[in-house]
Amino acid sequence: MNKMLAILLLLTVSSASFAQAVGKVDKKTKEFSIDPGQKVNYTVFGYRFANVSTEKYICFSSNQDVERANNNLPMGAYFDTDGLQPGTKIKYLGMAGTFGKMSFTTGGGKTTIFYLPKSSYVIK
């Protein structure tokens, strides 16, 4: 029984170590970004509320999910934050459970709140 628990713990820890945060939040400005040209495959969704069972609002992906999701999400889908419209900013507002509360502000000044899983970004 102890061997089984040890193996299960090892598998859990090792699989978590392969997960990689693709986004970053600047500690000073609180601005969220995903750099272009990352060498990992990723798909990150932002949600209406701090719960994965709520409506998906935005998608960042390294693959064709961007094209598939773009017409179906209120804030669109992007490969990285360089693809956002000029003047559009995503700011980190704080934690909400295991999610980061973000504000998506367009160049025209319209702001929408959405939530990203904490595992998808780091604060640097």
Secondary structure by P-SEA (a helix, b strand, c coil): caaaaaaaaaaaaaaaaaccccbbbcccccbbbbbccccccbbbbbcccccccccccbbbbccccccccccccccccccccccccccbbbbbccccccbbbbbbbcccbbbbbbcccccccccc
